[in-house]
Amino acid sequence: MDHLFALMRWMARRPGCRWARAVLVCSLLGLFGASPAWASDAAPAVELGPASLGRLLGRQMQVLEDPTGQLTLQQVLARPERFEPSTREVPNFGFTHSVYWFHLRLANRASGEDNWLLEAQYPMIDRFTFHTVLDGRVLGSTEGGRALPFNQRAIKHRNVVYPIDVAKGQAVDVYIRVQTRSSLQLPLALWTPHAFMARDHEEQLAFGLYYGVLAAMLLYNLMIYLSIRETSYFYYLHYIAGYIAFQMSLNGLAYEYLWPDSPRWGAAAVPILICVALIGMVNFSRTFLNLPQHLPRVAVGMRGAVYGLGAIAALALVAPYGLVIKLAVIGALLSAVAIFAVGTVCLARGVKQARYFMLAWTVLLAGIALYVLKTVNLVPSMMLTEYALQIGSALEAVLLSFALAQRMTILKEENARIQAEATHKLEQRVRQRTRQLDEALKNLSTANTALQAMNLMDGLTGIKNRKHFDNQLSSEIKRSSRGELSLSLLLIDIDHFKHVNDEHGHLAGDACLRAVAGAIRACLNRPSDEVARYGGEEFAVVLPHTDANGVTVLAERIRGAVEAMRFEFEGRHIPLTVSVGCCSAVPTRSCPSETLIAAADAALYRAKHEGRNRVCAAPLGGPRPAAGADAVEAAPCA
């Protein structure tokens, strides 16, 4: 029977044999009937016994692609000729939108063991559906995978394990429907319960050793970081913690122990944790190798890479998994190549700590290479190659920790050398060193001031950000309350901003924000008046020593300036208007900033509600109203 179906598959691949194939199909139907039960003879049966324990069953399976994902089990059973034999021990179809069906025949001819376990050794699959068929009858069906809560699994294990009963002298067919957004691969192994428990015991021991080493390195270096507050140690901790979480997600332990009831987060966590670990590693490489000093342009590029990885991690919360995991893998590949290249350049330039850094990184890459070579059968499968990735990453963590200690030794020796030279040099040399130190401290202070200024700037519009606004508003409230001076606040919102994004694109929206920010800033004449981006398409202006009449005049000036502005993007004119809410008061010491913001926001909401492109003023209930506030309260929106 197996030879007949092999002949059918051979004919199916040759166009000239279509008529002969049709005759052969009709003959088989006449001999065995049209029942789908004969599909079990299309694939060689797996003989249950000691020889089959732990063996990958890829070459004993048949595969059917379902591009639409609409096929039912009955439709699959009715068309067995659509299955194709699998030629790999681990069928792997990469990232695909198709659903795949796998067919496997299990025959218990002589084994006295009736209870068997099918283990899918790839925890990243979203959904499995196992069907057991005997002589055309469906004996049972079970679902599993990371898209379902962990407690729904028949056997509580990090991998999906399907129990199946095959009595002596019996043969059953197993049909497995697989659907996933991750890489679709099915390393399927067969076990008895006893053999599975023994293997799992050894595997748990290996995991315990692996994660124990990483956890020990994490805690040890955490204690050092808490003692010396060295930035490189912080990024090392960031990298190791992210890598531990990523590995636990990859091998299913995080799904089993950390978030068993959160399958959606379990899927999104993988690309997020890849990016988190990479951000830690990139930052560690930048600080450990002192790239701002040795390779300043590369240091800037690596900082940009950190922002890119952060964007991918944020995208994983909203974008399709297939897209994000590809971006994360590409980011990991580019980061690995870049770090290796940077380390090589630093080593060639004589950076001392680069030697240990490159040793650690090379060990990790060697572990990855051994694992890949084992996967493609270019090196034999043994303990070293099977756990090469874990061994390589554990050794890397140890070597990086040693590299940090060695770096501290280098710094200590360098400090001792400088002190010894300073002791024996002339006073003129000492003064020269002192001047250099003063200059370095001045540069450091300037850089720190610039960094603080950058931290208070909005990167898109070039004006101050929300953090600066909150600080400024709190300071002005205190200053105004001491002198009993009026303080005013404007909240400005771009009208129909969502329409600009939807109609003209987000680049047009960004250009619109910059243009409106520039128009507002041009309307402010006093140094103390400052505009900040409040959030999204909203801006805020704090106006010290400004009463209700003055703030209304300024608000109307801003509104008119934006309306009169001719904003064009890519040759198209886009009309822009703003709605402005303002309030003015003489705040008391107990007046929280939220009170002013709430009053201005209420006025802004009223301006929006009454038709947009207008100014509305609101009196403040808590503090004393500023001069002219009563008149503003009575006045309608302008």
C-alpha positions in Angstrom: 0.0 0.0 0.0 2.8 2.4 0.8 4.4 1.8 -2.6 1.1 2.5 -4.4 0.8 5.9 -2.7 4.4 6.6 -3.4 3.7 5.9 -7.0 0.8 8.3 -6.9 2.9 11.1 -5.5 5.6 10.4 -8.2 2.9 10.7 -10.9 1.5 13.9 -9.3 4.8 15.7 -10.0 4.9 14.7 -13.7 2.4 16.4 -16.0 2.6 13.6 -18.6 1.2 11.1 -16.1 -2.1 12.7 -15.4 -4.2 10.1 -17.2 -2.3 7.2 -15.6 -2.7 8.9 -12.2 -6.5 9.2 -12.8 -6.7 5.5 -13.7 -4.7 4.5 -10.6 -6.9 6.6 -8.3 -10.1 5.1 -9.7 -8.6 1.6 -9.3 -7.7 2.3 -5.6 -11.2 3.7 -5.0 -12.7 0.6 -6.5 -10.5 -1.7 -4.4 -10.7 0.1 -1.0 -13.8 2.3 -1.3 -14.0 6.0 -1.1 -13.7 6.2 2.7 -11.0 8.6 3.9 -9.7 6.0 6.3 -7.3 4.7 3.7 -5.4 7.9 4.0 -3.5 6.4 6.9 -1.6 4.2 4.5 -0.2 7.2 2.6 2.5 7.7 5.2 4.8 5.2 6.8 3.6 4.4 10.3 5.7 5.2 13.3 6.3 1.9 15.1 5.8 2.6 18.8 8.6 1.2 20.9 11.9 2.1 22.6 13.5 3.1 19.3 10.9 5.8 18.7 11.4 7.5 22.1 12.5 11.1 21.8 13.0 10.9 18.0 11.9 13.8 15.9 9.0 12.6 13.7 9.2 15.2 10.9 10.2 12.7 8.1 7.3 10.4 9.1 4.7 13.1 8.7 2.7 14.4 5.8 1.9 18.1 5.3 -1.0 20.0 3.8 -1.1 23.8 3.4 -4.4 25.5 3.9 -3.9 29.1 2.6 -7.4 30.2 3.6 -7.5 28.5 7.0 -11.0 27.3 6.3 -10.5 23.5 6.0 -12.3 21.3 8.5 -11.1 17.9 9.7 -13.8 16.2 7.6 -12.6 18.0 4.5 -9.0 17.1 5.2 -10.0 13.4 5.7 -11.9 13.5 2.4 -8.9 14.6 0.3 -5.9 12.6 1.6 -4.1 12.9 -1.7 -3.6 16.6 -1.1 -1.0 15.8 1.6 2.7 16.0 0.7 5.4 14.0 2.5 7.7 16.0 4.8 11.4 15.8 4.0 12.7 17.4 7.2 13.0 16.2 10.7 11.7 19.6 11.8 9.2 21.0 9.2 9.8 24.7 9.0 7.7 27.1 6.9 8.9 30.4 8.4 6.5 33.3 8.8 3.3 32.4 6.9 -0.3 33.4 7.0 -1.3 29.8 5.9 -2.7 27.1 8.3 -0.8 23.8 8.0 -2.2 20.3 8.7 0.2 17.5 9.7 -0.7 13.8 9.4 1.1 11.1 11.4 0.2 7.4 11.7 1.2 5.6 15.0 1.2 1.8 15.0 1.6 -0.2 18.2 2.4 -3.7 16.9 4.3 -5.1 19.9 4.8 -2.6 22.6 3.1 -3.2 25.9 2.8 0.5 26.6 -0.6 1.9 25.7 -0.1 5.5 26.9 2.0 7.8 24.8 2.8 11.5 24.6 3.3 13.7 21.5 5.4 16.7 22.5 5.6 19.8 20.2 9.0 21.1 21.2 8.5 24.7 20.0 6.5 26.8 22.6 6.0 29.8 20.2 3.2 28.3 18.2 -0.1 30.1 18.8 -2.6 27.3 18.4 -2.5 23.5 17.9 -5.5 21.3 17.3 -4.9 17.6 17.7 -7.3 15.0 16.3 -7.0 11.3 16.8 -8.7 9.2 14.1 -9.3 5.4 14.1 -10.7 3.8 11.0 -12.3 7.0 9.9 -13.8 7.8 13.3 -12.7 10.8 15.3 -11.7 9.5 18.8 -10.9 12.9 20.3 -9.7 16.4 19.7 -7.6 18.7 21.9 -6.5 22.3 21.5 -3.3 23.9 22.9 -0.8 26.6 22.2 0.3 30.0 23.6 -2.9 31.7 22.3 -4.8 29.8 25.0 -4.6 30.2 28.8 -2.0 27.8 30.3 -4.4 26.0 32.6 -6.3 24.7 29.5 -3.4 22.4 28.6 -4.0 18.7 29.1 -0.5 18.4 30.6 0.9 21.4 32.4 4.2 21.8 30.7 6.1 24.6 28.9 5.7 22.7 25.6 2.4 21.5 24.2 2.1 17.8 25.1 -0.7 15.7 23.7 -1.6 12.4 25.4 -2.7 9.6 23.2 -3.7 6.0 23.8 -2.7 3.3 21.3 -3.5 -0.2 22.4 -1.3 -3.1 21.4 -2.1 -4.2 17.8 -3.8 -0.9 17.1 -2.9 1.9 14.6 -4.3 5.4 14.8 -3.9 8.5 12.7 -3.1 11.9 14.3 -4.0 15.1 12.4 -2.5 18.3 13.8 -3.8 21.7 12.7 -1.2 24.4 13.3 -1.8 28.2 13.1 0.6 30.8 14.3 1.8 34.4 13.8 5.4 33.4 14.7 7.7 31.1 12.6 5.7 28.0 11.9 7.9 24.9 12.7 6.9 21.6 14.3 9.6 19.7 16.1 7.4 16.7 17.2 8.7 14.0 19.5 7.2 10.8 20.9 7.5 9.7 24.5 6.2 7.3 27.1 5.1 9.1 30.3 8.1 7.6 32.2 10.6 8.6 29.5 9.1 12.1 29.2 9.4 12.7 33.0 13.0 11.5 33.0 13.9 13.8 30.0 12.0 16.7 31.6 13.9 16.2 34.9 17.3 16.5 33.1 16.0 19.5 31.1 14.8 21.3 34.3 18.3 20.6 35.9 19.9 22.2 32.8 17.6 25.2 33.0 18.2 25.5 36.7 22.0 25.7 36.2 21.6 28.1 33.3 19.3 30.5 34.9 21.1 30.1 38.2 24.3 31.3 36.6 22.6 34.3 35.1 20.7 35.1 38.3 24.0 34.9 40.3 25.7 37.3 37.9 22.7 39.6 38.1 22.6 39.7 41.9 26.4 40.0 42.3 26.7 42.9 39.9 23.6 44.5 41.4 25.4 44.6 44.8 28.4 46.2 43.1 26.3 48.8 41.3 24.5 49.8 44.5 28.0 50.3 46.0 29.7 52.3 43.3 26.9 53.6 41.0 28.9 52.9 37.8 26.7 53.4 34.7 28.2 50.4 32.9 27.1 48.1 35.7 23.5 49.5 35.4 23.4 48.7 31.7 24.9 45.3 32.3 22.1 44.6 34.8 19.6 45.9 32.2 20.9 43.6 29.6 21.1 40.5 31.7 17.6 41.0 33.2 16.1 41.6 29.7 18.0 38.5 28.3 16.7 36.3 31.2 13.1 37.4 30.6 13.5 36.9 26.8 14.9 33.4 27.1 12.1 32.5 29.5 9.6 33.7 27.0 11.3 31.9 24.2 11.4 28.5 25.9 7.9 28.8 27.4 8.9 29.1 31.1 7.6 32.7 31.3 4.2 31.6 29.9 4.1 28.7 32.4 5.2 30.7 35.5 5.0 34.4 35.0 1.9 35.1 32.8 -0.1 31.9 32.3 -3.4 33.7 32.0 -2.2 36.4 29.7 -1.7 34.8 26.2 -1.9 38.2 24.4 0.9 39.7 26.5 2.8 36.4 26.2 3.0 36.9 22.4 3.8 40.6 22.5 6.5 40.0 25.2 8.9 38.2 22.9 9.7 41.1 20.5 9.5 43.6 23.4 12.0 41.6 25.5 14.3 41.2 22.5 14.4 45.0 22.2 14.8 45.5 25.9 17.8 43.2 26.1 19.3 44.8 23.0 18.9 48.3 24.4 20.7 47.2 27.5 23.5 45.6 25.4 23.9 48.6 23.1 24.1 51.0 26.0 26.5 48.7 27.8 28.8 48.6 24.8 28.7 52.3 24.4 29.6 53.1 28.0 31.9 50.1 28.6 34.1 50.9 25.6 33.8 54.6 26.2 32.7 55.2 22.7 32.0 59.0 23.2 35.7 59.3 23.6 37.1 56.7 21.2 34.4 56.7 18.5 32.1 59.7 19.1 30.1 59.3 15.8 29.5 55.7 16.5 28.3 56.6 20.0 25.7 58.9 18.5 24.7 56.2 16.0 24.3 53.7 18.9 22.1 56.1 20.8 19.9 56.4 17.7 19.8 52.6 17.6 18.5 52.6 21.1 15.6 54.9 20.1 14.9 52.7 17.1 14.7 49.6 19.3 12.5 51.4 21.8 10.2 52.3 18.9 10.0 48.6 17.9 9.2 47.6 21.4 6.4 50.2 21.6 5.1 49.1 18.2 4.7 45.5 19.5 1.8 46.7 21.7 -0.3 47.7 18.7 1.1 46.3 15.5 0.7 42.7 14.1 3.1 40.2 15.7 4.5 39.0 12.4 5.7 42.5 11.4 7.1 43.3 14.9 9.0 40.1 15.4 10.6 40.5 12.0 11.7 44.0 12.9 13.0 42.8 16.2 15.0 40.0 14.6 16.4 42.4 12.0 17.3 44.8 14.8 19.0 42.0 16.8 21.0 41.0 13.7 22.1 44.5 12.9 22.9 45.2 16.6 25.0 42.1 16.9 27.0 42.9 13.8 27.5 46.5 14.8 28.6 45.6 18.3 31.1 43.1 17.0 32.4 45.6 14.5 32.7 48.4 17.1 34.5 46.0 19.5 36.9 45.0 16.8 37.8 48.6 16.0 38.3 49.4 19.6 40.5 46.4 20.0 42.6 47.5 17.0 42.9 51.0 18.5 44.3 49.6 21.7 41.4 50.1 24.1 42.3 47.8 27.0 38.8 46.7 28.1 37.9 45.8 24.5 39.9 42.5 24.8 37.6 41.0 27.5 34.6 42.5 25.8 35.4 40.9 22.5 36.2 37.6 24.2 32.7 37.6 25.8 30.9 38.6 22.6 32.9 36.0 20.6 31.9 33.2 23.0 28.2 34.2 22.6 28.4 34.2 18.8 30.3 30.9 18.9 27.4 29.4 20.9 24.9 30.8 18.4 26.9 29.4 15.5 27.1 25.9 17.0 23.4 25.9 17.7 22.6 26.9 14.1 25.1 24.3 12.7 23.4 21.6 14.8 20.0 22.7 13.6 21.0 22.3 10.0 22.7 19.0 10.7 26.3 20.2 9.9 27.6 19.2 13.4 26.4 16.2 15.4 23.8 16.7 18.1 25.3 16.4 21.6 25.1 18.1 24.9 27.5 20.9 23.8 25.7 21.7 20.6 22.2 21.1 22.0 22.7 23.7 24.7 25.3 25.8 22.8 23.1 28.9 23.0 22.6 28.7 26.7 26.2 27.8 27.4 27.4 30.7 25.2 25.1 33.3 26.8 26.0 32.1 30.4 29.7 32.3 29.6 29.1 35.7 28.1 27.4 36.9 31.2 30.3 35.6 33.4 33.0 37.1 31.1 31.3 40.5 30.9 31.1 40.6 34.6 34.8 39.8 34.7 35.4 42.5 32.1 33.6 45.0 34.3 35.8 44.1 37.2 38.9 44.3 35.0 37.8 47.7 33.7 37.5 48.9 37.3 41.0 47.6 37.9 42.3 49.5 34.9 40.6 52.7 36.1 42.1 52.1 39.6 45.6 51.6 38.2 45.2 54.6 35.9 44.2 56.7 38.9 47.2 55.5 40.9 49.6 56.2 38.1 48.2 59.8 37.7 48.6 60.3 41.5 52.2 59.0 41.4 53.1 61.3 38.5 51.5 64.3 40.1 53.5 63.7 43.3 56.9 63.8 41.5 56.2 66.5 38.9 56.9 70.2 39.2 54.4 72.6 40.6 53.9 74.0 37.1 52.8 70.6 35.8 50.5 70.3 38.7 48.9 73.7 37.9 48.6 72.6 34.2 46.8 69.4 35.3 44.6 71.5 37.5 43.7 73.8 34.6 42.9 70.8 32.5 40.8 69.3 35.2 38.9 72.6 35.6 38.3 72.7 31.8 37.1 69.2 31.8 34.7 69.9 34.7 33.5 73.0 32.9 32.9 71.0 29.7 31.1 68.4 31.8 29.0 71.0 33.4 28.2 72.6 30.0 27.3 69.2 28.6 25.1 68.4 31.6 23.4 71.8 31.3 22.8 71.1 27.6 21.5 67.7 28.4 19.1 69.1 31.0 18.0 71.7 28.4 17.4 69.0 25.8 15.5 67.0 28.4 13.1 70.0 28.7 12.7 70.5 24.9 10.1 68.9 22.7 12.0 67.1 19.9 9.3 67.7 17.2 8.4 71.3 17.6 11.6 72.8 19.2 9.7 74.4 22.0 9.6 73.4 25.7 8.0 70.2 26.7 5.4 69.2 29.3 7.9 68.6 32.0 9.2 72.2 31.7 5.7 73.6 31.6 4.8 71.8 34.9 8.0 73.1 36.6 7.4 76.7 35.3 3.8 76.8 36.3 4.6 75.6 39.8 7.3 78.2 40.1 5.2 81.0 38.8 2.3 80.1 41.2 4.7 80.4 44.2 6.2 83.7 42.9 2.8 85.2 42.2 1.3 84.2 45.5 4.2 85.8 47.4 3.8 89.1 45.6 0.0 88.8 45.1 0.5 89.2 41.4 -1.8 88.1 38.6 -1.0 84.9 36.7 -2.6 83.8 33.5 -2.6 80.5 31.5 -3.5 79.7 27.9 -4.3 76.2 26.6 -4.3 76.1 22.8 -5.6 73.2 20.7 -5.3 72.8 17.0 -8.8 72.4 15.4 -9.5 69.3 13.4 -5.9 68.0 13.8 -6.9 64.4 13.3 -8.4 65.4 10.0 -5.0 66.8 8.9 -3.3 63.5 9.8 -5.9 61.4 8.2 -6.2 63.5 5.0 -2.6 64.6 4.5 -0.5 62.1 6.5 1.4 62.2 9.7 4.3 64.1 8.1 1.9 66.9 7.4 0.7 66.7 11.0 4.2 67.1 12.2 4.8 70.1 10.0 1.5 71.5 11.2 2.6 71.2 14.8 5.9 73.0 14.1 4.2 75.8 12.2 1.6 76.4 14.9 4.4 76.3 17.6 6.3 78.9 15.6 3.2 81.1 15.2 2.5 81.1 19.0 6.1 81.8 19.9 6.2 84.8 17.5 3.2 86.3 19.4 5.1 86.3 22.7 7.1 89.4 23.3 8.2 89.2 26.9 11.1 86.9 28.0 9.0 85.5 30.8 6.2 84.4 28.4 7.0 80.9 27.2 5.1 78.4 25.1 5.3 74.6 25.8 3.9 71.6 24.1 1.2 70.3 26.5 0.5 67.0 24.7 -0.6 65.8 21.2 -1.8 68.9 19.4 -2.2 71.0 22.5 0.1 73.9 23.6 0.3 75.8 26.9 1.5 79.4 27.6 2.3 80.6 31.1 1.9 84.4 31.4 3.2 86.0 34.7 2.1 89.4 35.6 -0.8 89.3 33.1 -4.4 90.0 34.1 -7.6 88.7 32.5 -7.8 91.5 29.9 -4.2 91.1 28.9 -4.5 87.3 28.5 -7.6 87.6 26.4 -5.9 90.1 24.0 -2.9 87.8 23.7 -5.1 84.8 23.1 -7.0 86.5 20.4 -3.7 87.6 18.8 -2.5 84.0 18.7 -5.7 82.8 17.3 -5.6 85.4 14.6 -2.0 84.7 13.8 -2.6 81.0 13.2 -5.7 81.7 11.2 -3.9 84.2 9.0 -0.9 81.8 8.6 -0.6 80.3 5.1 0.5 76.7 5.8 1.4 74.6 2.8 2.6 71.0 2.7 3.9 69.5 -0.5 2.3 72.3 -2.5 -1.1 71.9 -0.9 -2.6 74.7 1.2 -4.0 73.4 4.5 -6.1 75.9 6.5 -5.4 75.9 10.2 -7.2 77.4 13.2 -6.9 77.0 16.9 -9.2 77.1 19.9 -7.9 78.8 23.0 -9.0 78.5 26.6 -7.6 81.0 29.1 -7.9 81.8 32.8 -6.4 84.5 35.0 -6.1 84.7 38.8 -4.0 85.9 41.7 -3.1 82.4 43.1 -2.7 81.7 46.8 0.1 79.6 48.3 -2.3 76.7 48.6 -3.4 76.9 45.0 -2.4 73.7 43.1 -1.3 74.0 39.5 -4.1 71.6 38.6 -6.7 74.2 39.5 -5.4 76.7 36.9 -5.0 73.9 34.3 -8.6 72.7 35.0 -10.0 76.2 34.6 -8.2 76.8 31.3 -9.1 73.3 30.0 -12.8 74.0 30.8 -12.6 77.2 28.8 -10.9 75.3 26.0 -13.6 72.7 26.0 -16.2 75.4 25.8 -14.4 77.0 22.8 -14.4 73.7 21.1 -18.1 73.1 21.9 -19.1 76.5 20.6 -17.7 76.0 17.1 -13.8 76.1 17.4 -11.5 78.9 16.1 -12.3 81.1 19.1 -11.1 82.2 22.5 -13.0 81.5 25.7 -12.0 82.7 29.2 -12.9 81.0 32.4 -12.9 82.5 35.9 -11.0 80.6 38.6 -13.1 79.4 41.5 -10.4 78.8 44.1 -7.9 81.7 44.0 -8.8 85.4 43.8 -9.7 86.4 40.3 -7.3 88.8 38.6 -8.3 92.3 37.6 -10.9 92.2 34.9 -11.9 88.6 35.6 -15.6 89.5 36.2 -15.7 91.1 32.8 -14.2 88.1 31.2 -16.7 85.8 32.9 -19.6 87.7 31.5 -18.1 87.9 28.0 -19.0 85.2 25.4 -16.3 83.4 23.5 -14.5 85.5 21.0 
